[in-house]
Amino acid sequence: MTRTAAFFDLDQTVLATPSSLVLARPLLAAGLLTRADLARSASAQLAYVLVAADHRRSERVREQLSRMVDGWEVTRLQEVVERAITTFVQPHVYLEAIDLITRHHAAGTDVVIVSASSDDVVAPIARLVGADHVVASRMAVVDGRYTGAIEYYAYGPAKAAALRELAETHGYDLARSWAYTDSVTDLPMLEAVGHPVAVNPDRALHRLARQRGWEVRRFARPVPLLPDGAPVPQAGAVRPARTAVATAAPSTAPTTTASAWKRSQCATPAGVPEAYPASASR
């Protein structure tokens, strides 16, 4: 029997705030970012968020962020990200995304996080939300430090190609699979599956979704996943492979707040898992 997958973009789909901005404070505190770097990063992200996303603006974000990491120690970044998961990342995760991930898993569907961010940033977040696989950009490394070059950029058509590669490897039927994203730059990924879903879409994607009859969902509730003091899964369970498509994430589902967990245990329909249907529109 063929398998299915649900592919989730990360920034502004699973996370309410771009991951680079979520991690800005801990990176600044660790001495990896300067205030000037922070200002440039915020400027690039704001231009991407507030103005319709396109290839030119996405390239600007990529270039500025890749310049910033030039010379950083890989293990240092990994340590900062792992320590930041509880305090800085969890409060930005959409509850609606977690409920959908839980329902997809209950229906026997694998969950894949697909992001243009670095695999060293994406993998711990994917582990946090219980994803099975990761597709993420890969930075070049020499002698344990980032060079500033990008070996693989998980963006635009590259995301769709990664979906097809995963489908071939794991036996996914893409015509029966789902994709969730906020940005029109992920159009190739949406077109690669049978169930495309626009989540908090930008204007261009919202227009396309309306034209093509795609589902539109509104996520609005970023909340912590774990109660205060609860342990966070340790690093090492998931490490992206040094290829375009990463290795499997942990098989366990994320630990949610009590109210979210109760909602996620409702009967799962045979089709698209419903989460907050009142907020969904066509």
N, C-alpha and C positions, 0 to 999 in steps of 0.2 A: 504494500500500500504506500502511495506517495505521501510525503510529509509536507507540512506547511511551516512558514516562518512569518514573523512580524518584525519588520525593519523600522527602527526608530532613529530619526535624527536626534542629536543630543541637545545642542544649544537652542533654547526657546521652544523645544518640543518636550523633552524630558526635564531639562532645567529651565527655570523661568528667566534666568540671567545667563549670558554667555559665560562659558567656563573660564575664559581668560580674565574676565572681570571678577568672577567669584573668587578666583585664586590670587587676585592682585595683592590683597593685604598680606596674606601669609608669605608670598614671594618677596614683598617689600621688606617684611620683618626679617626674613632669612638673608637679606642682602643680595638676592638674585636680581631684584628689580630696583632701579632708582626712581625717584619721583618724576624725573623727566621721562623715563621709560613708561611709567604708569600713565602719564598725561598723553603720551603718543598712542598707547594702547587704547585708552578710553576714547580718544578722538577717532581712531580707526573704527572701533566697534560702534560708536554712536553714529558714525556716517553710514555704517552697514545697517544698523537697526532703524534709524529714523528716516532714511531715504531708501527708496526701492532698491533691493539687492540686485546687483548684476555682476557680470564677470569682472569688470574693471574694479569695482569696489571690493570684491572678494579678493582680488589679487593684491590690492593695497593692504588689506588686513593680513594676508599671508606674508607679504614682504616685511611689514613692520614687525610682526611677531617672530618671524624667523631671524631677523637681525638681532632681536633682543636676546634670544637664547644662545647666540654664538659665544662659545667658550664656557657655557655652564657645564658643571659636572652632572652627568646623567643620574648618578645615585643620589646626589643632593636634591635634584628636582623630584625624584621619586619619593624621597623621604618627606619633603615638604607637602606633596600632594596627599600622601597617606595620612599625615598628621592633621591635614586640613579637612578631611572628609567629614568628620562629625560636626565640627563647629561652623565651617564655612560652606560646605557643599550641601549637606542634608537639608538645611532650611530653604534651599532654592529648588528642590525637586517637586515637580507637580504631583499632587495626590492623584489626579485623574490619570496621569501616565502610569503610576504604580498600580492603580486598580486595573488598567488595561493589561499591563504586563502580567499581573496575577491571573487574570481571566484567560489570557492567551495560553499561559502555562497549564491552567486547569483543563483547557480544551486540547492539550497535547501539541501545541504550537511552540516552536522554538522562538526565542526573542534575540534579536541582533541589534546592537547599537552601532550606528553608522555615522561617523563624524569626521570632519576635516581637521579637527584638533589632533594634537600629537598622541600617539598610542600610550605614552607614559602618563598622560593626563586622563585619557578616556578609559583605559582598562580598570583603574580603581573605582571609577564612577559606575562603570558597567557592572562590576562586581557588587557594588552597593545596592543597585536596583535589581539584581538577580538575573542579568542578561546571560545568555548561553554563549554568544560569540560577539566579537568586536571587529569592526572594520574602521581603521583610523589611519591618519597620516603617519609617516615614519621619517624621523629626522636622521640625517647622516651623523655618525659618531666616529671619532678618531681618538684613540687613547683615553677613552672614557669621558670624552667631552663632545658636546654638540658643535658641529662646524658652522652651523647656520644654513647649510644646504638641506633641501628636502628630497629624500630618496623616492618617496611615494606620497602623492597628494590625493587624498580621498575627497574629491570634489567633482561635482557635475557628472559627466559621463563616466568617470572613474568609479563612482558609487554604483551605477547600474552594472558596470562590468564586474565589480566585486560581488554584487548580488547573484549574477549569473554563475560566477565561479563557486560561490557557496552552494548554490542550488545543485550544481553538478557534483560537488563533493559530498553533500549531505542528502541528496535526493529530494530537495524541495520542489514542489510544483508552484512556480511563481504565479501562474494564473489563479491559484487558490490562496495566495499569500497576500499580506498587507504591508503597506508602507505609510509612515506618519512623518510629516515634516511641516515646517512653517514657511519655507522659502521656495520661491520659484526657481532658484538655482538648482534645486533637487528634482526638477521636472523629469530628468532621465530615470531617476530612481522610482518616482511615482508611476511613470509609464511602463516600468518593467514588471509591475505586479497587477494582479486582477482586482485588488481592493485598495486603491489609493485614497488616503485621507489627508486633508489639509487641516493642520492644527494651528490655530491663531495665525492664519496665513497673512503674508504681506499682500499689498494691493494687487500685484500682478498675479500671484497664485490664487487669490480669492476670485479674481475675474475668470481665470482658467477653470477653476473648480466649478464655478457656476455654469460656465459654458458646456463643460463636459459631464455635468451631473455627478461630480464626485462629492463624497461626504465632506462636510466642514464641521470641525469640532472646536469648542472653546475651552481651553484649560485656564483656570484662574486661581487655583488653590495650592501654592507652594507651601509645604509643611515638612517638619522633621520626620524622618522615617523611624527613628529609634527613640525610645524614652531616654531621658537624661541619665547618664551613667551607664547605659547599655554598651557592651563591647562592640567594636567595629571589626568585621572580618579582617584577618591579618593579611599583609602583603604576601605575594608569592603564589597564591592560589591560581591566579590568572596572569600570564605574561603573553602579550601579543607576539605572534610568530613574526619572524623577519621577512614577511611576505605581505602582499596587499591585504590578505584576509587573515585575521588573527585567530588564535587558538580558542578553545572553549573556555567560557567563564564558569563560575561555580554552578552546580546544579541546584543548589538550594534557593528557595524564593526569598525575597527580601523580608526583613522583619518590619512590619508596619505598625502604626499606632493602632490602639485597640479598635477605635471606631472605623478606621479604614479597613482593618482586617475583617470586621463583621460585614461590611458592605461587599468586600471582595468574595465572600463565601456564598453570595446569592447564586441561584441556579444559573449556570452558564449556557446560553443558547447555542445551537448547533452552528450558526453562522458567525458573523462578526460579534465578538464579545461586546456587550453593552456596558458602558460606564458613564453615568450621568447623562442618560439619553435626553434629558430636558435641555441640556446645553448644546446638543448636536443639531445641526441644520443642514439643509441641502442648498 
